[in-house]
């Protein structure tokens, strides 16, 4: 508001005065407007690119004053001085009226060692630091069928006994696993057989998925050459037969 001070200047009762305009600025914390990646996105804040690709993370925010922006990798501060693995442009003002700023953070030459979670902390020195939402940046990992085998001690479809085929696959983006019989996709009716996911974990920068094809009570009609097939958005299908000699899985019965 406006403040005025009066004081007595002489014996005749006249007063002099002075006036001040007082403005109080209440600090407003930085506000993140957007956080985007230059690479292809798979889900929320998840970018996957071929090895050796550069990825730009662009952060737009508002702030009363030009703040300090600290970048983090897997929740640890990144030392940017003399660091050729990264590049930063900004923050610079893009809208004077709204105090809007932009900063571009470049991750160079994506590999297994620099794949992970990236984030930024904005600190204006007057309010509590503000953390970004974080962004996962990873290199593509080719599809790899680690194993495909039969889980019973008999390499056959044992009469009146549950028989399972287990397929374990790695890759990034997340693999989609299906089964084949005789070269065609094999689907179950959910009664005599079932296909389920045993586990699906993200380990060492890639998905590790295990699926199981289970025959509740095998019949002779279930015989055939079985294979596991895996594919994702960036890889061609990878197929592995159950037996090395590409033979059929046969029906059998105990004596």
Secondary structure, 3 states (H helix, E strand, C coil): CEEEEEEECCCCCCEEEEEEECCCCCCCCCEEEEEEECCCECCCCEEEECCCCCEEEEEEEECCCCCEEEEEECCEECCCCCCCCEEEEEEEEEECCCCEEEEEEEECCCCCCCCEEEEEEEECCCCCCEECCCEEEEECEEEEEEEEEECCCCCCEECCCCEEEEEEEEEECCCEEEEEECCEEECCCCCCEEEEEEEEEEECCEEEEEEEEEECCCCHHHCECEEEEEEECCEEEEEEECCCCCCCECEECCC
